[in-house]
Amino acid sequence: MRTARKALREARGKHKLELLLSAPDPAKLVRSLPPEDLYLALLDIGPDDAAEIVAMASREQFRHFVDMSAWRGGDEGPRTSEVLRWLRLSHEGAGNQRMRFRGQLSGLDVELLSLVLRRGMTVHDLGEDDHPQPQRPDLAYFTPDRRFLLEFQSESEFTAMRQLIEALYERDEGAAGRLIEATRWEQPAELEEAARRWRDGRLRDLGVPDFEEAISFYARPAAAKLPETAPGLLVPPRGNLVDAALDLLEGDDLERAEEAVVYAANAALVANKVPLDDPDQVREELAEARATLSLGLELLSAGDPAQAARLLVEMPIRQIFQAAMGEAYRLQTRARKIAQSARLPQAQSAPLLDEPLESAVQALLKSRPLFHEPGKRSPRAFASRAEISQAEALLGEAEGTVALLSALGIPPSVLGPRAEEAGLGPAAVKASSAVRSLAEGTPLSDERPASAQNLDEVLQNATAGSHSETVARAAARIRSILIH
């Protein structure tokens, strides 16, 4: 079971579908998976390409699909189109095995079904009006018991709505009639509230925290002393430390640790308000949460997988997550000071820093600080102590850049008026352009190449009395930018 779950987690896209369908007993494997694992696998595959897998799911798993995808969160109620989408996939995947479809349908809350019907159709009771005149006869449908004429409101949802009604009648004709009759009088707000309570309760049972609990994972932790690490070059652990730790566990300890990891991942999804029907965003956020947990374990265990395994079993998962966030927030505090010192007086946010220093600082200034690795397109969550160390080096160089400009007599307070005189916006002035202007005696707006001789003379004079390694690195980077 665990081997199958791990293989499914590591596979991508259609390979997940192949893994499920190539099993000796695909239906048994599908139903053995936790609902949340199967849902994430379907998102990765693309539900529309996996109707057969949807139809194999148990009614509890199927209900989880709807719970996760139909509700966007906040005050928004369930989306009828998403409920009907999963019902359509179940119907298509079941083929002639109509019992599967009816079984999954029976797992949905009656309040949710009532709300879907209430929104999607107008009910004409033939006992009260035996000659109704529907506005769209092509979207009208007589129920099998001939008690009602149902006028559906959406052409795109007509087939799915009709399949739903037919399945309800096949399952229990009397109950179906009572449900349709009730939709004429039930209040949508009351139905939605009842459906929400049922759904929220199930998600809590599956380890999906509410919003307040979820955002607590991102709270600044109380100051704590982290284990000492051996001096020397920090390198990331081989693979994710979460996986390495789980591989060392078994039995109840393994189950407890896996549940904790899932809880942290769900907290990240909830706290960051990730649309749970968007496979790309869900996949990205889960990877970010796992990276954060890996860093937390590495910090608390000094990188020892055995100790990390014990921590997963014995320590609250939120505390592990917060240990990593604490390091990110520590860097964020430093980045804020740098951004303030490296900003022209008239600038709101744009610092004087050249790349990759500017991106490194800006990523750390986000509400949940991130690591922007030089050369990469987008920032990401910190995943290792090596990345923390790399970010610290970039921040040190950014501080060195500010110190270098001051040593040259062109701090931001001086460059601000010069930029205004040249008609340049704050974002157009960088440390390299300021140094070039000084070395060549040209306006800030002049972009002609700098003379290596003039540049070296200016930089050497500025750094001659300095023993700061960060200032030296800043000078070397500016030189490399200006001398191609």
C-alpha positions as CSV (number, residue, x, y, z in Angstrom):
1,M,0.0,0.0,0.0
2,R,2.7,2.5,1.0
3,T,4.8,1.5,-2.0
4,A,1.8,2.3,-4.3
5,R,1.2,5.6,-2.6
6,K,4.8,6.6,-2.9
7,A,5.0,5.6,-6.6
8,L,1.8,7.5,-7.3
9,R,3.1,10.6,-5.6
10,E,6.4,10.5,-7.5
11,A,4.7,9.9,-10.9
12,R,3.5,12.8,-13.0
13,G,0.4,13.3,-15.2
14,K,-0.6,10.4,-17.3
15,H,2.0,8.2,-15.7
16,K,-0.3,8.2,-12.6
17,L,-3.1,6.9,-14.8
18,E,-0.9,4.1,-16.2
19,L,0.1,3.1,-12.6
20,L,-3.5,2.8,-11.5
21,L,-4.8,1.0,-14.6
22,S,-1.9,-1.4,-14.8
23,A,-2.4,-2.7,-11.3
24,P,-3.5,-6.4,-11.0
25,D,-6.8,-5.1,-9.6
26,P,-7.2,-1.4,-10.5
27,A,-10.5,-0.9,-8.6
28,K,-9.1,-2.4,-5.4
29,L,-6.0,-0.2,-5.6
30,V,-8.1,2.9,-6.3
31,R,-10.4,2.2,-3.3
32,S,-7.4,1.5,-1.0
33,L,-6.0,5.0,-1.5
34,P,-6.8,7.8,1.0
35,P,-9.4,10.1,-0.6
36,E,-7.0,13.1,-0.5
37,D,-4.3,11.1,-2.3
38,L,-6.7,9.9,-5.0
39,Y,-8.0,13.4,-5.5
40,L,-4.6,14.9,-6.0
41,A,-3.7,12.1,-8.4
42,L,-6.8,12.9,-10.4
43,L,-5.9,16.6,-10.5
44,D,-2.5,15.7,-11.8
45,I,-3.9,13.4,-14.5
46,G,-6.7,15.7,-15.4
47,P,-10.2,14.4,-14.3
48,D,-11.6,14.6,-17.8
49,D,-9.0,12.0,-18.9
50,A,-9.7,9.7,-15.9
51,A,-13.4,9.0,-15.9
52,E,-12.8,5.3,-15.5
53,I,-10.8,6.0,-12.3
54,V,-13.5,8.4,-11.0
55,A,-16.1,5.6,-11.5
56,M,-13.9,3.1,-9.6
57,A,-13.8,5.3,-6.5
58,S,-15.8,4.5,-3.4
59,R,-18.7,6.8,-2.5
60,E,-16.6,8.3,0.3
61,Q,-13.8,9.1,-2.2
62,F,-16.2,10.5,-4.7
63,R,-17.8,12.7,-2.1
64,H,-14.3,14.0,-1.3
65,F,-13.7,15.0,-4.9
66,V,-16.9,17.1,-4.8
67,D,-16.0,18.5,-1.3
68,M,-12.6,19.6,-2.6
69,S,-13.4,21.0,-6.0
70,A,-16.9,22.4,-5.8
71,W,-16.3,24.8,-2.9
72,R,-14.0,27.7,-3.6
73,G,-13.9,28.8,0.1
74,G,-14.9,31.9,1.9
75,D,-18.6,32.8,1.5
76,E,-18.9,31.4,-2.0
77,G,-21.2,28.4,-2.1
78,P,-20.7,25.2,-4.1
79,R,-20.5,25.6,-7.9
80,T,-23.2,23.7,-9.6
81,S,-21.0,23.2,-12.7
82,E,-18.3,21.3,-10.6
83,V,-20.9,19.0,-8.9
84,L,-22.3,18.1,-12.3
85,R,-18.9,17.7,-13.8
86,W,-18.0,15.0,-11.3
87,L,-21.4,13.3,-11.8
88,R,-20.9,13.4,-15.5
89,L,-17.4,11.8,-15.2
90,S,-18.8,9.1,-12.8
91,H,-21.6,8.4,-15.3
92,E,-19.3,8.1,-18.3
93,G,-16.7,6.0,-16.5
94,A,-19.3,3.6,-15.1
95,G,-20.7,2.8,-18.6
96,N,-23.2,0.0,-18.2
97,Q,-22.4,-0.5,-14.5
98,R,-25.1,1.9,-13.4
99,M,-24.9,0.7,-9.8
100,R,-21.5,2.4,-9.5
101,F,-22.9,5.7,-10.5
102,R,-26.0,5.4,-8.2
103,G,-23.7,4.3,-5.3
104,Q,-21.5,7.4,-5.7
105,L,-24.6,9.6,-6.0
106,S,-26.0,8.2,-2.8
107,G,-22.8,9.4,-1.0
108,L,-23.6,13.1,-1.7
109,D,-25.5,15.1,0.9
110,V,-29.1,15.5,0.1
111,E,-28.8,19.3,0.9
112,L,-26.2,19.6,-1.8
113,L,-28.3,17.7,-4.4
114,S,-31.3,19.9,-3.4
115,L,-29.3,23.0,-3.9
116,V,-28.0,21.8,-7.4
117,L,-31.6,21.0,-8.5
118,R,-33.0,24.2,-7.0
119,R,-30.5,26.3,-8.9
120,G,-30.6,24.4,-12.2
121,M,-34.3,23.9,-13.0
122,T,-37.8,25.1,-12.7
123,V,-40.4,22.5,-11.5
124,H,-43.9,22.4,-12.9
125,D,-46.2,20.1,-10.8
126,L,-48.4,18.4,-13.3
127,G,-51.0,17.7,-10.5
128,E,-51.5,21.5,-10.2
129,D,-51.0,22.5,-13.8
130,D,-51.4,19.8,-16.4
131,H,-50.6,22.1,-19.3
132,P,-47.5,24.0,-18.4
133,Q,-45.8,26.1,-21.1
134,P,-42.1,25.9,-20.7
135,Q,-40.1,28.8,-22.2
136,R,-37.5,26.4,-23.7
137,P,-39.3,23.1,-24.7
138,D,-36.0,21.7,-25.9
139,L,-34.7,21.9,-22.3
140,A,-37.8,20.5,-20.7
141,Y,-38.1,16.9,-19.4
142,F,-40.9,14.8,-17.9
143,T,-39.9,12.8,-14.8
144,P,-40.3,9.0,-15.1
145,D,-43.4,9.1,-12.8
146,R,-45.0,11.9,-14.9
147,R,-45.5,14.0,-11.8
148,F,-43.3,16.9,-12.9
149,L,-42.2,18.7,-15.9
150,L,-38.7,20.0,-15.3
151,E,-37.4,23.0,-17.2
152,F,-33.6,23.1,-17.1
153,Q,-32.0,26.5,-17.2
154,S,-28.7,25.7,-18.9
155,E,-28.2,24.0,-22.2
156,S,-24.7,23.1,-21.3
157,E,-25.8,21.3,-18.2
158,F,-29.0,19.7,-19.6
159,T,-27.5,16.3,-20.1
160,A,-25.9,16.1,-16.7
161,M,-29.0,17.3,-14.9
162,R,-31.2,14.8,-16.7
163,Q,-28.8,12.0,-15.9
164,L,-28.9,13.1,-12.2
165,I,-32.7,13.0,-12.2
166,E,-32.9,9.6,-13.9
167,A,-30.4,8.2,-11.4
168,L,-32.3,9.5,-8.5
169,Y,-35.5,7.8,-9.8
170,E,-33.7,4.6,-10.5
171,R,-32.4,4.5,-7.0
172,D,-35.7,5.3,-5.2
173,E,-38.7,6.7,-7.2
174,G,-40.5,7.9,-4.1
175,A,-37.5,9.6,-2.6
176,A,-36.7,11.3,-5.9
177,G,-40.3,12.7,-6.2
178,R,-40.1,14.0,-2.6
179,L,-36.7,15.6,-3.3
180,I,-38.0,17.4,-6.4
181,E,-41.1,18.5,-4.6
182,A,-39.0,19.9,-1.7
183,T,-36.8,21.9,-4.1
184,R,-39.8,24.1,-4.9
185,W,-40.0,25.4,-1.3
186,E,-36.5,25.0,0.2
187,Q,-34.5,28.2,0.7
188,P,-31.1,28.2,-1.1
189,A,-29.3,29.9,1.8
190,E,-30.5,27.3,4.3
191,L,-29.5,24.4,1.9
192,E,-26.1,25.9,1.3
193,E,-25.4,26.4,5.0
194,A,-26.4,22.8,5.8
195,A,-24.3,21.5,3.0
196,R,-21.3,23.6,4.1
197,R,-21.5,22.2,7.7
198,W,-21.5,18.6,6.5
199,R,-18.6,19.3,4.1
200,D,-16.5,21.2,6.7
201,G,-16.9,18.5,9.3
202,R,-15.7,15.8,6.8
203,L,-12.6,17.9,5.9
204,R,-11.7,18.4,9.5
205,D,-11.9,14.6,10.0
206,L,-9.5,14.1,7.1
207,G,-7.0,16.6,8.5
208,V,-7.9,19.7,6.6
209,P,-7.7,22.6,9.1
210,D,-9.9,25.7,9.2
211,F,-8.4,29.0,8.0
212,E,-7.4,30.3,11.5
213,E,-5.5,27.1,12.3
214,A,-3.9,27.0,8.8
215,I,-2.4,30.5,9.0
216,S,-0.9,29.7,12.4
217,F,1.6,27.5,10.6
218,Y,3.0,30.8,9.1
219,A,3.2,32.6,12.5
220,R,6.6,33.7,13.7
221,P,7.8,31.1,16.2
222,A,9.1,31.9,19.6
223,A,12.9,32.3,19.6
224,A,14.5,28.9,20.0
225,K,18.1,27.7,19.8
226,L,18.7,25.4,16.9
227,P,21.2,22.5,17.0
228,E,24.8,23.3,16.3
229,T,26.0,22.2,12.9
230,A,29.5,21.3,11.8
231,P,31.4,24.2,10.2
232,G,32.1,24.1,6.5
233,L,30.2,24.3,3.2
234,L,26.5,23.6,3.6
235,V,25.0,21.4,1.0
236,P,21.3,20.4,0.6
237,P,20.4,16.9,1.8
238,R,20.1,14.3,-0.9
239,G,16.4,14.5,-1.8
240,N,13.7,15.8,0.5
241,L,14.5,15.2,4.2
242,V,10.8,14.5,4.7
243,D,11.0,11.5,2.4
244,A,14.3,10.3,4.0
245,A,12.7,10.5,7.4
246,L,9.5,8.7,6.4
247,D,11.6,5.9,4.8
248,L,13.1,5.1,8.3
249,L,9.7,4.7,10.0
250,E,7.1,1.9,10.0
251,G,3.9,0.8,11.6
252,D,2.0,3.3,13.8
253,D,4.9,5.7,13.8
254,L,4.9,5.9,10.0
255,E,1.1,6.3,9.9
256,R,1.3,9.1,12.5
257,A,4.1,10.9,10.6
258,E,2.4,10.7,7.2
259,E,-0.8,12.1,8.7
260,A,1.2,15.0,10.2
261,V,2.8,15.7,6.8
262,V,-0.6,15.7,5.1
263,Y,-2.0,18.0,7.7
264,A,0.8,20.5,7.1
265,A,0.3,20.3,3.3
266,N,-3.4,20.9,3.8
267,A,-2.7,23.8,6.0
268,A,-0.6,25.4,3.3
269,L,-3.4,25.0,0.8
270,V,-6.0,26.5,3.1
271,A,-3.7,29.4,4.4
272,N,-2.7,30.4,0.8
273,K,-6.3,30.1,-0.5
274,V,-5.2,27.8,-3.3
275,P,-8.1,26.9,-5.6
276,L,-8.5,23.1,-5.0
277,D,-9.5,22.4,-8.5
278,D,-6.4,24.0,-10.1
279,P,-3.9,21.2,-10.5
280,D,-0.9,23.4,-11.2
281,Q,-1.4,25.6,-8.2
282,V,-2.2,22.7,-5.9
283,R,0.9,20.8,-7.1
284,E,3.1,23.9,-6.6
285,E,1.8,24.7,-3.1
286,L,2.2,21.1,-2.0
287,A,5.8,21.1,-3.2
288,E,6.4,24.4,-1.4
289,A,5.0,23.0,1.9
290,R,7.1,19.9,1.6
291,A,10.2,22.0,1.0
292,T,9.4,24.1,4.1
293,L,8.9,21.0,6.2
294,S,12.2,19.6,4.9
295,L,14.0,22.8,6.0
296,G,12.4,22.7,9.4
297,L,13.5,19.1,9.9
298,E,17.0,19.9,8.7
299,L,17.3,22.9,11.1
300,L,15.9,20.9,14.1
301,S,17.8,17.7,13.4
302,A,21.1,19.2,12.1
303,G,20.4,17.2,8.9
304,D,20.3,13.8,10.6
305,P,17.5,11.6,8.9
306,A,17.2,9.4,12.0
307,Q,16.7,12.4,14.2
308,A,14.3,13.9,11.6
309,A,12.2,10.8,11.7
310,R,11.9,11.0,15.5
311,L,10.9,14.6,15.2
312,L,8.1,13.8,12.7
313,V,6.7,11.3,15.3
314,E,7.2,13.3,18.5
315,M,7.1,17.0,17.6
316,P,3.9,18.9,16.6
317,I,4.2,19.3,12.8
318,R,3.3,23.0,13.1
319,Q,6.4,23.5,15.2
320,I,8.6,21.9,12.5
321,F,7.0,24.1,9.9
322,Q,7.4,27.2,12.0
323,A,11.1,26.5,12.6
324,A,11.6,26.9,8.8
325,M,9.4,30.0,8.6
326,G,11.4,31.5,11.5
327,E,14.6,31.4,9.5
328,A,12.8,33.0,6.5
329,Y,11.4,35.7,8.7
330,R,14.8,36.4,10.1
331,L,16.1,37.0,6.6
332,Q,13.1,39.1,5.8
333,T,13.9,41.5,8.7
334,R,17.4,42.0,7.3
335,A,16.0,42.4,3.8
336,R,13.7,45.2,4.9
337,K,16.6,47.2,6.4
338,I,18.5,46.7,3.1
339,A,15.6,47.8,1.0
340,Q,15.2,50.9,3.0
341,S,18.9,51.8,2.9
342,A,19.2,51.0,-0.9
343,R,16.2,53.2,-2.0
344,L,16.3,56.6,-3.5
345,P,14.4,59.2,-1.3
346,Q,11.6,59.5,-3.9
347,A,11.3,55.7,-4.4
348,Q,8.4,53.7,-2.9
349,S,9.9,50.3,-3.4
350,A,12.5,50.0,-6.2
351,P,16.0,49.6,-4.7
352,L,19.3,50.6,-6.4
353,L,20.4,47.0,-6.4
354,D,21.4,45.2,-9.6
355,E,20.3,41.6,-10.3
356,P,20.3,39.1,-8.8
357,L,20.4,41.1,-5.5
358,E,17.2,43.0,-6.2
359,S,15.2,39.8,-6.9
360,A,16.7,38.2,-3.8
361,V,15.6,41.1,-1.6
362,Q,12.2,41.5,-3.2
363,A,11.4,37.8,-2.8
364,L,12.2,38.0,0.9
365,L,9.9,41.1,1.3
366,K,6.8,39.1,0.3
367,S,4.3,38.4,3.2
368,R,5.7,34.9,3.2
369,P,9.3,35.3,2.4
370,L,10.7,33.3,-0.5
371,F,14.1,32.4,-1.9
372,H,15.0,33.7,-5.4
373,E,17.9,31.6,-6.6
374,P,20.1,33.5,-9.1
375,G,19.3,32.4,-12.6
376,K,15.9,31.1,-11.8
377,R,12.7,32.7,-13.1
378,S,10.6,32.5,-10.0
379,P,11.1,32.5,-6.2
380,R,10.2,29.5,-4.1
381,A,10.1,28.4,-0.5
382,F,13.4,27.8,1.2
383,A,14.1,24.1,1.2
384,S,17.5,23.7,2.9
385,R,20.1,25.3,5.1
386,A,22.3,25.7,2.0
387,E,19.7,28.0,0.5
388,I,19.4,30.0,3.7
389,S,23.2,30.4,3.6
390,Q,23.0,31.4,-0.1
391,A,20.4,34.0,0.6
392,E,22.5,35.4,3.5
393,A,25.4,35.8,1.1
394,L,23.2,37.7,-1.3
395,L,22.0,40.0,1.5
396,G,25.5,40.5,2.6
397,E,26.5,41.6,-0.9
398,A,23.5,43.9,-1.0
399,E,24.6,45.5,2.2
400,G,28.1,45.8,0.7
401,T,26.6,47.5,-2.4
402,V,25.1,50.2,-0.1
403,A,28.4,50.6,1.7
404,L,30.3,50.9,-1.6
405,L,28.0,53.7,-2.8
406,S,28.6,55.6,0.4
407,A,32.3,55.1,0.1
408,L,32.2,56.5,-3.4
409,G,30.3,59.6,-2.2
410,I,27.1,58.7,-4.1
411,P,24.7,57.2,-1.4
412,P,21.0,57.2,-2.3
413,S,20.5,60.6,-0.7
414,V,22.9,62.0,-3.3
415,L,21.7,60.0,-6.2
416,G,18.0,60.9,-5.7
417,P,18.4,64.6,-6.8
418,R,20.7,63.6,-9.6
419,A,18.1,61.1,-10.9
420,E,15.4,63.8,-10.9
421,E,17.7,66.2,-12.8
422,A,18.3,63.5,-15.4
423,G,14.5,62.9,-15.6
424,L,15.0,59.3,-14.5
425,G,12.4,57.3,-12.4
426,P,13.7,55.6,-9.3
427,A,13.5,52.1,-10.9
428,A,15.9,53.2,-13.7
429,V,18.8,54.0,-11.4
430,K,20.9,51.0,-10.3
431,A,24.2,50.8,-8.4
432,S,26.0,49.9,-11.6
433,S,24.7,52.9,-13.6
434,A,25.6,55.2,-10.7
435,V,29.2,53.8,-10.6
436,R,29.5,54.1,-14.4
437,S,28.4,57.7,-14.2
438,L,30.9,58.5,-11.5
439,A,33.8,56.7,-13.3
440,E,33.1,58.4,-16.7
441,G,31.9,61.7,-15.5
442,T,28.7,61.4,-17.5
443,P,25.0,61.9,-16.6
444,L,23.1,59.0,-15.0
445,S,21.1,58.6,-18.2
446,D,24.3,57.9,-20.3
447,E,24.6,54.2,-21.0
448,R,27.8,54.2,-22.9
449,P,30.3,51.4,-21.9
450,A,32.6,52.2,-19.0
451,S,36.3,52.3,-19.4
452,A,38.0,49.4,-17.5
453,Q,40.8,51.7,-16.4
454,N,38.5,54.4,-15.1
455,L,36.3,51.9,-13.4
456,D,39.1,50.0,-11.7
457,E,40.6,53.3,-10.4
458,V,37.3,54.4,-8.9
459,L,36.5,51.0,-7.3
460,Q,40.1,50.5,-6.0
461,N,40.1,53.9,-4.4
462,A,36.7,53.1,-2.7
463,T,37.7,49.7,-1.4
464,A,41.4,50.4,-0.6
465,G,40.8,51.1,3.1
466,S,38.0,48.6,3.5
467,H,38.5,45.1,4.8
468,S,34.9,44.1,4.1
469,E,34.5,41.0,2.0
470,T,30.9,42.0,1.1
471,V,32.0,45.4,-0.2
472,A,34.7,43.6,-2.3
473,R,32.1,41.2,-3.7
474,A,29.8,44.1,-4.5
475,A,32.6,45.9,-6.3
476,A,33.4,42.8,-8.3
477,R,29.8,42.3,-9.3
478,I,29.4,45.9,-10.5
479,R,32.6,45.6,-12.5
480,S,31.4,42.4,-14.1
481,I,28.1,44.1,-15.1
482,L,29.9,47.1,-16.6
483,I,32.8,45.3,-18.3
484,H,31.4,42.7,-20.5
